[in-house]
Amino acid sequence: MSLKITFLGTGTSQGVPVIACSCRICTSKNKKDNRLRTSVLIESDELKLIVDSGPDFRYQVLRAGLQKLDAILYTHEHRDHIAGLDDVRSFNYLQKKPMPIYGNASVIDQIKREFHYAFENKYPGIPQLEIHEITNEKFRIDGLSITPIEVIHHKLPVFGFRIMDFTYITDANSIPTKEMDKIHGTKTLVINALQKDDHLSHFTLMEALKVIEIIKPKMAYLTHISHNMGLHEEVSKELPPNVFLAYDGLSILS
């Protein structure tokens, strides 16, 4: 069984272009330089999963033409990763059931605060959610095994996820050794690379490339890219042959 991966968004918390920015990246005419907030669609033979529902969730789902969604996995509780959750209401209506969501205790607590109305009343228009609190242990969704990978985003623990030979990591600036062990053997690795200069809470381009060199996947894709990284076409020429800048709408098989 293979997985189909579609990058719904590959940008930072501000997206690209950044509001009111006139830099050459934000004014680029190349669509690959336009990046919504980071999210990815993972499709197996039976399941369609999305990792994170940020502020662009509604448009991302419409743009992808998605007619069915089985669950949402959450990496962490920052708003650029959870803010669009209300828009699962359409799937509630079409699928006649609550939307299963999976996240650690901090994610679930934050969702219950920000979307408190979904838990406090029975108004028929509210999002219907089926909560699954996960820990740093393998879990399954309808037979599909998912391995959380706990990475560090400044001081915040964040989950990446491995499904079969595919691993997805965003919003990280370090990976503990025991978590790196979970990634070895990955054939397709997606990892965040914010920019070329040092950053407090995200891998730089060189730091991401070092992780890729250790893991040695067949293919690697960089995501959570800011306008400070540079133009897509220029940066792409600087990368090793098996490493690519992901872009919105890109679909790959793993």
Secondary structure, DSSP 8 states (H G I E B T S, - for coil): ---EEEEEE-B-TT-BS-TT--STTTT---GGG-B-B-EEEEE-SS-EEEE---TTHHHHHHHHT-----EEE-S---HHHHTTGGGGHHHHHHHTS-EEEEE-HHHHHHHHHHTTHHHH---TTS--EEEEE--SS-EEETTEEEEEEEEEETTEEEEEEEETTEEEE-S-SB--HHHHHHHTT-SEEEEE---SS--SSS--HHHHHHHHHHH--SEEEEESB-TTS--HHHHHTTS-TTEEE--TT-EEE-
